[in-house]
């Protein structure tokens, strides 16, 4: 896979993270809040790993 393509895909993941953050702000989320919070944490870990592995592509996210 092309490095630029990888950067584009990771940028899409970063954009989806914002949707989860907005969802987390909903007052009627109930126990789903735990799952949304976990998803955000895992996305953050993924993005951190990407930045460490491909520092030259950091500007894409």
CHARMM internal coordinates of N, CA and C (Angstrom, degrees):
IC EDIT
DIST 1 N 1 CA 1.4341
DIST 1 CA 1 C 1.5287
ANGL 1 N 1 CA 1 C 108.94
DIST 1 C 2 N 1.2932
ANGL 1 CA 1 C 2 N 116.30
DIHE 1 N 1 CA 1 C 2 N 141.53
DIST 2 N 2 CA 1.4583
ANGL 1 C 2 N 2 CA 123.93
DIHE 1 CA 1 C 2 N 2 CA -179.41
DIST 2 CA 2 C 1.5373
ANGL 2 N 2 CA 2 C 110.31
DIHE 1 C 2 N 2 CA 2 C -68.58
DIST 2 C 3 N 1.3265
ANGL 2 CA 2 C 3 N 117.63
DIHE 2 N 2 CA 2 C 3 N 140.97
DIST 3 N 3 CA 1.4622
ANGL 2 C 3 N 3 CA 122.45
DIHE 2 CA 2 C 3 N 3 CA -179.59
DIST 3 CA 3 C 1.5326
ANGL 3 N 3 CA 3 C 111.61
DIHE 2 C 3 N 3 CA 3 C -59.42
DIST 3 C 4 N 1.3121
ANGL 3 CA 3 C 4 N 116.59
DIHE 3 N 3 CA 3 C 4 N -40.26
DIST 4 N 4 CA 1.4659
ANGL 3 C 4 N 4 CA 119.32
DIHE 3 CA 3 C 4 N 4 CA 179.13
DIST 4 CA 4 C 1.5197
ANGL 4 N 4 CA 4 C 111.34
DIHE 3 C 4 N 4 CA 4 C -65.24
DIST 4 C 5 N 1.3183
ANGL 4 CA 4 C 5 N 116.74
DIHE 4 N 4 CA 4 C 5 N -37.59
DIST 5 N 5 CA 1.4617
ANGL 4 C 5 N 5 CA 121.24
DIHE 4 CA 4 C 5 N 5 CA 177.89
DIST 5 CA 5 C 1.5364
ANGL 5 N 5 CA 5 C 110.24
DIHE 4 C 5 N 5 CA 5 C -63.75
DIST 5 C 6 N 1.3102
ANGL 5 CA 5 C 6 N 116.32
DIHE 5 N 5 CA 5 C 6 N -41.08
DIST 6 N 6 CA 1.4649
ANGL 5 C 6 N 6 CA 120.66
DIHE 5 CA 5 C 6 N 6 CA 177.21
DIST 6 CA 6 C 1.5258
ANGL 6 N 6 CA 6 C 109.58
DIHE 5 C 6 N 6 CA 6 C -61.10
DIST 6 C 7 N 1.3241
ANGL 6 CA 6 C 7 N 116.15
DIHE 6 N 6 CA 6 C 7 N -45.26
DIST 7 N 7 CA 1.4638
ANGL 6 C 7 N 7 CA 120.48
DIHE 6 CA 6 C 7 N 7 CA 178.51
DIST 7 CA 7 C 1.5141
ANGL 7 N 7 CA 7 C 111.87
DIHE 6 C 7 N 7 CA 7 C -60.11
DIST 7 C 8 N 1.3204
ANGL 7 CA 7 C 8 N 117.26
DIHE 7 N 7 CA 7 C 8 N -40.18
DIST 8 N 8 CA 1.4652
ANGL 7 C 8 N 8 CA 120.96
DIHE 7 CA 7 C 8 N 8 CA 178.92
DIST 8 CA 8 C 1.5288
ANGL 8 N 8 CA 8 C 111.06
DIHE 7 C 8 N 8 CA 8 C -64.69
DIST 8 C 9 N 1.3217
ANGL 8 CA 8 C 9 N 116.21
DIHE 8 N 8 CA 8 C 9 N -42.20
DIST 9 N 9 CA 1.4600
ANGL 8 C 9 N 9 CA 120.22
DIHE 8 CA 8 C 9 N 9 CA -179.56
DIST 9 CA 9 C 1.5351
ANGL 9 N 9 CA 9 C 111.41
DIHE 8 C 9 N 9 CA 9 C -65.27
DIST 9 C 10 N 1.3265
ANGL 9 CA 9 C 10 N 116.37
DIHE 9 N 9 CA 9 C 10 N -40.38
DIST 10 N 10 CA 1.4576
ANGL 9 C 10 N 10 CA 120.07
DIHE 9 CA 9 C 10 N 10 CA 178.89
DIST 10 CA 10 C 1.5316
ANGL 10 N 10 CA 10 C 110.03
DIHE 9 C 10 N 10 CA 10 C -68.06
DIST 10 C 11 N 1.3196
ANGL 10 CA 10 C 11 N 117.60
DIHE 10 N 10 CA 10 C 11 N -35.82
DIST 11 N 11 CA 1.4675
ANGL 10 C 11 N 11 CA 121.10
DIHE 10 CA 10 C 11 N 11 CA 176.41
DIST 11 CA 11 C 1.5349
ANGL 11 N 11 CA 11 C 110.24
DIHE 10 C 11 N 11 CA 11 C -61.81
DIST 11 C 12 N 1.3316
ANGL 11 CA 11 C 12 N 117.09
DIHE 11 N 11 CA 11 C 12 N -38.44
DIST 12 N 12 CA 1.4690
ANGL 11 C 12 N 12 CA 120.21
DIHE 11 CA 11 C 12 N 12 CA 176.79
DIST 12 CA 12 C 1.5286
ANGL 12 N 12 CA 12 C 111.27
DIHE 11 C 12 N 12 CA 12 C -63.81
DIST 12 C 13 N 1.3096
ANGL 12 CA 12 C 13 N 116.32
DIHE 12 N 12 CA 12 C 13 N -39.25
DIST 13 N 13 CA 1.4617
ANGL 12 C 13 N 13 CA 120.62
DIHE 12 CA 12 C 13 N 13 CA 177.51
DIST 13 CA 13 C 1.5221
ANGL 13 N 13 CA 13 C 109.86
DIHE 12 C 13 N 13 CA 13 C -63.41
DIST 13 C 14 N 1.3269
ANGL 13 CA 13 C 14 N 116.78
DIHE 13 N 13 CA 13 C 14 N -42.42
DIST 14 N 14 CA 1.4647
ANGL 13 C 14 N 14 CA 120.59
DIHE 13 CA 13 C 14 N 14 CA 179.22
DIST 14 CA 14 C 1.5291
ANGL 14 N 14 CA 14 C 110.94
DIHE 13 C 14 N 14 CA 14 C -61.99
DIST 14 C 15 N 1.3130
ANGL 14 CA 14 C 15 N 117.25
DIHE 14 N 14 CA 14 C 15 N -37.28
DIST 15 N 15 CA 1.4618
ANGL 14 C 15 N 15 CA 120.84
DIHE 14 CA 14 C 15 N 15 CA 177.62
DIST 15 CA 15 C 1.5292
ANGL 15 N 15 CA 15 C 110.93
DIHE 14 C 15 N 15 CA 15 C -65.74
DIST 15 C 16 N 1.3136
ANGL 15 CA 15 C 16 N 117.28
DIHE 15 N 15 CA 15 C 16 N -38.98
DIST 16 N 16 CA 1.4679
ANGL 15 C 16 N 16 CA 121.38
DIHE 15 CA 15 C 16 N 16 CA 179.98
DIST 16 CA 16 C 1.5252
ANGL 16 N 16 CA 16 C 110.88
DIHE 15 C 16 N 16 CA 16 C -66.06
DIST 16 C 17 N 1.3123
ANGL 16 CA 16 C 17 N 116.58
DIHE 16 N 16 CA 16 C 17 N -28.63
DIST 17 N 17 CA 1.4640
ANGL 16 C 17 N 17 CA 120.67
DIHE 16 CA 16 C 17 N 17 CA 178.88
DIST 17 CA 17 C 1.5235
ANGL 17 N 17 CA 17 C 110.57
DIHE 16 C 17 N 17 CA 17 C -58.38
DIST 17 C 18 N 1.3020
ANGL 17 CA 17 C 18 N 116.61
DIHE 17 N 17 CA 17 C 18 N -40.60
DIST 18 N 18 CA 1.4635
ANGL 17 C 18 N 18 CA 120.38
DIHE 17 CA 17 C 18 N 18 CA -179.96
DIST 18 CA 18 C 1.5331
ANGL 18 N 18 CA 18 C 111.45
DIHE 17 C 18 N 18 CA 18 C -61.13
DIST 18 C 19 N 1.3076
ANGL 18 CA 18 C 19 N 116.63
DIHE 18 N 18 CA 18 C 19 N -34.96
DIST 19 N 19 CA 1.4729
ANGL 18 C 19 N 19 CA 120.26
DIHE 18 CA 18 C 19 N 19 CA 176.69
DIST 19 CA 19 C 1.5279
ANGL 19 N 19 CA 19 C 110.85
DIHE 18 C 19 N 19 CA 19 C -63.79
DIST 19 C 20 N 1.3126
ANGL 19 CA 19 C 20 N 116.48
DIHE 19 N 19 CA 19 C 20 N -39.17
DIST 20 N 20 CA 1.4606
ANGL 19 C 20 N 20 CA 120.35
DIHE 19 CA 19 C 20 N 20 CA 178.57
DIST 20 CA 20 C 1.5253
ANGL 20 N 20 CA 20 C 111.04
DIHE 19 C 20 N 20 CA 20 C -67.66
DIST 20 C 21 N 1.3240
ANGL 20 CA 20 C 21 N 116.38
DIHE 20 N 20 CA 20 C 21 N -38.16
DIST 21 N 21 CA 1.4600
ANGL 20 C 21 N 21 CA 119.96
DIHE 20 CA 20 C 21 N 21 CA 178.33
DIST 21 CA 21 C 1.5304
ANGL 21 N 21 CA 21 C 110.09
DIHE 20 C 21 N 21 CA 21 C -62.68
DIST 21 C 22 N 1.3298
ANGL 21 CA 21 C 22 N 116.64
DIHE 21 N 21 CA 21 C 22 N -42.56
DIST 22 N 22 CA 1.4686
ANGL 21 C 22 N 22 CA 119.97
DIHE 21 CA 21 C 22 N 22 CA 177.74
DIST 22 CA 22 C 1.5335
ANGL 22 N 22 CA 22 C 110.67
DIHE 21 C 22 N 22 CA 22 C -64.74
DIST 22 C 23 N 1.3192
ANGL 22 CA 22 C 23 N 116.86
DIHE 22 N 22 CA 22 C 23 N -38.46
DIST 23 N 23 CA 1.4635
ANGL 22 C 23 N 23 CA 120.76
DIHE 22 CA 22 C 23 N 23 CA 178.07
DIST 23 CA 23 C 1.5294
ANGL 23 N 23 CA 23 C 110.61
DIHE 22 C 23 N 23 CA 23 C -63.22
DIST 23 C 24 N 1.3088
ANGL 23 CA 23 C 24 N 115.86
DIHE 23 N 23 CA 23 C 24 N -39.06
DIST 24 N 24 CA 1.4622
ANGL 23 C 24 N 24 CA 120.92
DIHE 23 CA 23 C 24 N 24 CA -179.57
DIST 24 CA 24 C 1.5276
ANGL 24 N 24 CA 24 C 111.63
DIHE 23 C 24 N 24 CA 24 C -62.35
DIST 24 C 25 N 1.3115
ANGL 24 CA 24 C 25 N 117.61
DIHE 24 N 24 CA 24 C 25 N -24.55
DIST 25 N 25 CA 1.4622
ANGL 24 C 25 N 25 CA 121.89
DIHE 24 CA 24 C 25 N 25 CA -179.58
DIST 25 CA 25 C 1.5280
ANGL 25 N 25 CA 25 C 112.86
DIHE 24 C 25 N 25 CA 25 C -78.81
DIST 25 C 26 N 1.3223
ANGL 25 CA 25 C 26 N 117.80
DIHE 25 N 25 CA 25 C 26 N -8.95
DIST 26 N 26 CA 1.4627
ANGL 25 C 26 N 26 CA 121.43
DIHE 25 CA 25 C 26 N 26 CA -179.44
DIST 26 CA 26 C 1.5352
ANGL 26 N 26 CA 26 C 109.96
DIHE 25 C 26 N 26 CA 26 C -70.75
DIST 26 C 27 N 1.3226
ANGL 26 CA 26 C 27 N 117.16
DIHE 26 N 26 CA 26 C 27 N 128.75
DIST 27 N 27 CA 1.4706
ANGL 26 C 27 N 27 CA 119.08
DIHE 26 CA 26 C 27 N 27 CA -176.20
DIST 27 CA 27 C 1.5322
ANGL 27 N 27 CA 27 C 114.32
DIHE 26 C 27 N 27 CA 27 C -72.01
DIST 27 C 28 N 1.3314
ANGL 27 CA 27 C 28 N 117.96
DIHE 27 N 27 CA 27 C 28 N -21.34
DIST 28 N 28 CA 1.4642
ANGL 27 C 28 N 28 CA 120.40
DIHE 27 CA 27 C 28 N 28 CA -175.82
DIST 28 CA 28 C 1.5305
ANGL 28 N 28 CA 28 C 113.03
DIHE 27 C 28 N 28 CA 28 C -100.78
DIST 28 C 29 N 1.2976
ANGL 28 CA 28 C 29 N 117.49
DIHE 28 N 28 CA 28 C 29 N 29.10
DIST 29 N 29 CA 1.4690
ANGL 28 C 29 N 29 CA 121.97
DIHE 28 CA 28 C 29 N 29 CA -175.53
DIST 29 CA 29 C 1.5287
ANGL 29 N 29 CA 29 C 112.74
DIHE 28 C 29 N 29 CA 29 C -75.42
DIST 29 C 30 N 1.3160
ANGL 29 CA 29 C 30 N 116.85
DIHE 29 N 29 CA 29 C 30 N -28.51
DIST 30 N 30 CA 1.4607
ANGL 29 C 30 N 30 CA 120.67
DIHE 29 CA 29 C 30 N 30 CA 178.04
DIST 30 CA 30 C 1.5165
ANGL 30 N 30 CA 30 C 112.72
DIHE 29 C 30 N 30 CA 30 C 64.92
DIST 30 C 31 N 1.3328
ANGL 30 CA 30 C 31 N 115.70
DIHE 30 N 30 CA 30 C 31 N -140.63
DIST 31 N 31 CA 1.4639
ANGL 30 C 31 N 31 CA 120.02
DIHE 30 CA 30 C 31 N 31 CA -177.29
DIST 31 CA 31 C 1.5290
ANGL 31 N 31 CA 31 C 112.55
DIHE 30 C 31 N 31 CA 31 C -73.09
DIST 31 C 32 N 1.3195
ANGL 31 CA 31 C 32 N 116.89
DIHE 31 N 31 CA 31 C 32 N -13.41
DIST 32 N 32 CA 1.4657
ANGL 31 C 32 N 32 CA 120.24
DIHE 31 CA 31 C 32 N 32 CA 176.14
DIST 32 CA 32 C 1.5248
ANGL 32 N 32 CA 32 C 110.70
DIHE 31 C 32 N 32 CA 32 C -64.43
DIST 32 C 33 N 1.3213
ANGL 32 CA 32 C 33 N 117.18
DIHE 32 N 32 CA 32 C 33 N -20.48
DIST 33 N 33 CA 1.4655
ANGL 32 C 33 N 33 CA 122.45
DIHE 32 CA 32 C 33 N 33 CA 178.59
DIST 33 CA 33 C 1.5304
ANGL 33 N 33 CA 33 C 110.97
DIHE 32 C 33 N 33 CA 33 C -55.25
DIST 33 C 34 N 1.3214
ANGL 33 CA 33 C 34 N 116.72
DIHE 33 N 33 CA 33 C 34 N -37.74
DIST 34 N 34 CA 1.4649
ANGL 33 C 34 N 34 CA 121.69
DIHE 33 CA 33 C 34 N 34 CA 179.95
DIST 34 CA 34 C 1.5269
ANGL 34 N 34 CA 34 C 109.96
DIHE 33 C 34 N 34 CA 34 C -62.48
DIST 34 C 35 N 1.3240
ANGL 34 CA 34 C 35 N 116.93
DIHE 34 N 34 CA 34 C 35 N -45.48
DIST 35 N 35 CA 1.4655
ANGL 34 C 35 N 35 CA 121.11
DIHE 34 CA 34 C 35 N 35 CA -179.15
DIST 35 CA 35 C 1.5277
ANGL 35 N 35 CA 35 C 111.77
DIHE 34 C 35 N 35 CA 35 C -67.09
DIST 35 C 36 N 1.3219
ANGL 35 CA 35 C 36 N 116.44
DIHE 35 N 35 CA 35 C 36 N -40.74
DIST 36 N 36 CA 1.4689
ANGL 35 C 36 N 36 CA 120.32
DIHE 35 CA 35 C 36 N 36 CA 179.41
DIST 36 CA 36 C 1.5193
ANGL 36 N 36 CA 36 C 109.59
DIHE 35 C 36 N 36 CA 36 C -64.90
DIST 36 C 37 N 1.3165
ANGL 36 CA 36 C 37 N 116.39
DIHE 36 N 36 CA 36 C 37 N -43.65
DIST 37 N 37 CA 1.4611
ANGL 36 C 37 N 37 CA 120.22
DIHE 36 CA 36 C 37 N 37 CA 178.38
DIST 37 CA 37 C 1.5283
ANGL 37 N 37 CA 37 C 110.97
DIHE 36 C 37 N 37 CA 37 C -61.41
DIST 37 C 38 N 1.3148
ANGL 37 CA 37 C 38 N 117.07
DIHE 37 N 37 CA 37 C 38 N -41.99
DIST 38 N 38 CA 1.4709
ANGL 37 C 38 N 38 CA 121.59
DIHE 37 CA 37 C 38 N 38 CA 178.04
DIST 38 CA 38 C 1.5267
ANGL 38 N 38 CA 38 C 110.88
DIHE 37 C 38 N 38 CA 38 C -62.78
DIST 38 C 39 N 1.3209
ANGL 38 CA 38 C 39 N 116.91
DIHE 38 N 38 CA 38 C 39 N -41.34
DIST 39 N 39 CA 1.4689
ANGL 38 C 39 N 39 CA 120.86
DIHE 38 CA 38 C 39 N 39 CA 178.91
DIST 39 CA 39 C 1.5242
ANGL 39 N 39 CA 39 C 110.76
DIHE 38 C 39 N 39 CA 39 C -62.73
DIST 39 C 40 N 1.3249
ANGL 39 CA 39 C 40 N 116.74
DIHE 39 N 39 CA 39 C 40 N -40.61
DIST 40 N 40 CA 1.4651
ANGL 39 C 40 N 40 CA 120.38
DIHE 39 CA 39 C 40 N 40 CA 178.37
DIST 40 CA 40 C 1.5263
ANGL 40 N 40 CA 40 C 110.33
DIHE 39 C 40 N 40 CA 40 C -63.59
DIST 40 C 41 N 1.3162
ANGL 40 CA 40 C 41 N 116.38
DIHE 40 N 40 CA 40 C 41 N -44.26
DIST 41 N 41 CA 1.4669
ANGL 40 C 41 N 41 CA 120.28
DIHE 40 CA 40 C 41 N 41 CA 179.13
DIST 41 CA 41 C 1.5300
ANGL 41 N 41 CA 41 C 111.15
DIHE 40 C 41 N 41 CA 41 C -61.08
DIST 41 C 42 N 1.3168
ANGL 41 CA 41 C 42 N 116.96
DIHE 41 N 41 CA 41 C 42 N -42.88
DIST 42 N 42 CA 1.4639
ANGL 41 C 42 N 42 CA 120.34
DIHE 41 CA 41 C 42 N 42 CA -179.60
DIST 42 CA 42 C 1.5273
ANGL 42 N 42 CA 42 C 111.28
DIHE 41 C 42 N 42 CA 42 C -68.06
DIST 42 C 43 N 1.3216
ANGL 42 CA 42 C 43 N 116.99
DIHE 42 N 42 CA 42 C 43 N -36.80
DIST 43 N 43 CA 1.4661
ANGL 42 C 43 N 43 CA 119.70
DIHE 42 CA 42 C 43 N 43 CA 176.43
DIST 43 CA 43 C 1.5274
ANGL 43 N 43 CA 43 C 110.20
DIHE 42 C 43 N 43 CA 43 C -65.35
DIST 43 C 44 N 1.3292
ANGL 43 CA 43 C 44 N 116.77
DIHE 43 N 43 CA 43 C 44 N -40.29
DIST 44 N 44 CA 1.4643
ANGL 43 C 44 N 44 CA 120.12
DIHE 43 CA 43 C 44 N 44 CA 177.71
DIST 44 CA 44 C 1.5227
ANGL 44 N 44 CA 44 C 110.76
DIHE 43 C 44 N 44 CA 44 C -61.31
DIST 44 C 45 N 1.3282
ANGL 44 CA 44 C 45 N 116.44
DIHE 44 N 44 CA 44 C 45 N -42.25
DIST 45 N 45 CA 1.4695
ANGL 44 C 45 N 45 CA 120.49
DIHE 44 CA 44 C 45 N 45 CA 177.39
DIST 45 CA 45 C 1.5200
ANGL 45 N 45 CA 45 C 110.84
DIHE 44 C 45 N 45 CA 45 C -61.89
DIST 45 C 46 N 1.3231
ANGL 45 CA 45 C 46 N 116.27
DIHE 45 N 45 CA 45 C 46 N -43.70
DIST 46 N 46 CA 1.4613
ANGL 45 C 46 N 46 CA 120.87
DIHE 45 CA 45 C 46 N 46 CA 178.98
DIST 46 CA 46 C 1.5261
ANGL 46 N 46 CA 46 C 111.21
DIHE 45 C 46 N 46 CA 46 C -61.63
DIST 46 C 47 N 1.3216
ANGL 46 CA 46 C 47 N 116.60
DIHE 46 N 46 CA 46 C 47 N -44.80
DIST 47 N 47 CA 1.4624
ANGL 46 C 47 N 47 CA 120.30
DIHE 46 CA 46 C 47 N 47 CA -179.65
DIST 47 CA 47 C 1.5300
ANGL 47 N 47 CA 47 C 111.34
DIHE 46 C 47 N 47 CA 47 C -65.99
DIST 47 C 48 N 1.3412
ANGL 47 CA 47 C 48 N 117.05
DIHE 47 N 47 CA 47 C 48 N -38.48
DIST 48 N 48 CA 1.4649
ANGL 47 C 48 N 48 CA 120.16
DIHE 47 CA 47 C 48 N 48 CA 176.40
DIST 48 CA 48 C 1.5216
ANGL 48 N 48 CA 48 C 111.31
DIHE 47 C 48 N 48 CA 48 C -63.80
DIST 48 C 49 N 1.3271
ANGL 48 CA 48 C 49 N 116.74
DIHE 48 N 48 CA 48 C 49 N -43.00
DIST 49 N 49 CA 1.4657
ANGL 48 C 49 N 49 CA 120.82
DIHE 48 CA 48 C 49 N 49 CA 177.76
DIST 49 CA 49 C 1.5251
ANGL 49 N 49 CA 49 C 110.88
DIHE 48 C 49 N 49 CA 49 C -61.68
DIST 49 C 50 N 1.3166
ANGL 49 CA 49 C 50 N 116.51
DIHE 49 N 49 CA 49 C 50 N -41.42
DIST 50 N 50 CA 1.4609
ANGL 49 C 50 N 50 CA 120.66
DIHE 49 CA 49 C 50 N 50 CA 179.29
DIST 50 CA 50 C 1.5212
ANGL 50 N 50 CA 50 C 110.40
DIHE 49 C 50 N 50 CA 50 C -62.40
DIST 50 C 51 N 1.3190
ANGL 50 CA 50 C 51 N 116.81
DIHE 50 N 50 CA 50 C 51 N -44.55
DIST 51 N 51 CA 1.4701
ANGL 50 C 51 N 51 CA 120.64
DIHE 50 CA 50 C 51 N 51 CA -179.34
DIST 51 CA 51 C 1.5240
ANGL 51 N 51 CA 51 C 111.58
DIHE 50 C 51 N 51 CA 51 C -63.00
DIST 51 C 52 N 1.3329
ANGL 51 CA 51 C 52 N 116.54
DIHE 51 N 51 CA 51 C 52 N -37.36
DIST 52 N 52 CA 1.4676
ANGL 51 C 52 N 52 CA 119.88
DIHE 51 CA 51 C 52 N 52 CA 178.35
DIST 52 CA 52 C 1.5236
ANGL 52 N 52 CA 52 C 111.71
DIHE 51 C 52 N 52 CA 52 C -71.78
DIST 52 C 53 N 1.3210
ANGL 52 CA 52 C 53 N 116.24
DIHE 52 N 52 CA 52 C 53 N -37.08
DIST 53 N 53 CA 1.4616
ANGL 52 C 53 N 53 CA 120.75
DIHE 52 CA 52 C 53 N 53 CA -176.20
DIST 53 CA 53 C 1.5182
ANGL 53 N 53 CA 53 C 112.19
DIHE 52 C 53 N 53 CA 53 C -78.22
DIST 53 C 54 N 1.3351
ANGL 53 CA 53 C 54 N 116.17
DIHE 53 N 53 CA 53 C 54 N -39.11
DIST 54 N 54 CA 1.4620
ANGL 53 C 54 N 54 CA 121.17
DIHE 53 CA 53 C 54 N 54 CA -177.60
DIST 54 CA 54 C 1.5323
ANGL 54 N 54 CA 54 C 110.15
DIHE 53 C 54 N 54 CA 54 C -125.57
DIST 54 C 55 N 1.3359
ANGL 54 CA 54 C 55 N 117.03
DIHE 54 N 54 CA 54 C 55 N 70.21
DIST 55 N 55 CA 1.4664
ANGL 54 C 55 N 55 CA 118.78
DIHE 54 CA 54 C 55 N 55 CA -177.36
DIST 55 CA 55 C 1.5356
ANGL 55 N 55 CA 55 C 112.88
DIHE 54 C 55 N 55 CA 55 C -62.41
DIST 55 C 56 N 1.3093
ANGL 55 CA 55 C 56 N 117.41
DIHE 55 N 55 CA 55 C 56 N -25.03
DIST 56 N 56 CA 1.4644
ANGL 55 C 56 N 56 CA 120.70
DIHE 55 CA 55 C 56 N 56 CA -179.86
DIST 56 CA 56 C 1.5155
ANGL 56 N 56 CA 56 C 112.55
DIHE 55 C 56 N 56 CA 56 C -71.95
DIST 56 C 57 N 1.3190
ANGL 56 CA 56 C 57 N 118.11
DIHE 56 N 56 CA 56 C 57 N -14.69
DIST 57 N 57 CA 1.4684
ANGL 56 C 57 N 57 CA 121.84
DIHE 56 CA 56 C 57 N 57 CA -179.76
DIST 57 CA 57 C 1.5280
ANGL 57 N 57 CA 57 C 112.57
DIHE 56 C 57 N 57 CA 57 C -105.47
DIST 57 C 58 N 1.3165
ANGL 57 CA 57 C 58 N 118.44
DIHE 57 N 57 CA 57 C 58 N 11.27
DIST 58 N 58 CA 1.4559
ANGL 57 C 58 N 58 CA 121.51
DIHE 57 CA 57 C 58 N 58 CA -176.96
DIST 58 CA 58 C 1.5216
ANGL 58 N 58 CA 58 C 112.99
DIHE 57 C 58 N 58 CA 58 C -59.41
DIST 58 C 59 N 1.3125
ANGL 58 CA 58 C 59 N 117.04
DIHE 58 N 58 CA 58 C 59 N -31.78
DIST 59 N 59 CA 1.4632
ANGL 58 C 59 N 59 CA 118.87
DIHE 58 CA 58 C 59 N 59 CA -177.61
DIST 59 CA 59 C 1.5231
ANGL 59 N 59 CA 59 C 112.72
DIHE 58 C 59 N 59 CA 59 C -69.12
DIST 59 C 60 N 1.3368
ANGL 59 CA 59 C 60 N 117.92
DIHE 59 N 59 CA 59 C 60 N -12.49
DIST 60 N 60 CA 1.4627
ANGL 59 C 60 N 60 CA 119.89
DIHE 59 CA 59 C 60 N 60 CA 179.90
DIST 60 CA 60 C 1.5153
ANGL 60 N 60 CA 60 C 112.14
DIHE 59 C 60 N 60 CA 60 C -78.11
DIST 60 C 61 N 1.3408
ANGL 60 CA 60 C 61 N 116.93
DIHE 60 N 60 CA 60 C 61 N -18.47
DIST 61 N 61 CA 1.4673
ANGL 60 C 61 N 61 CA 119.36
DIHE 60 CA 60 C 61 N 61 CA -179.44
DIST 61 CA 61 C 1.5024
ANGL 61 N 61 CA 61 C 111.90
DIHE 60 C 61 N 61 CA 61 C -116.77
END
COOR INIT
IC SEED 1 N 1 CA 1 C
IC BUILD
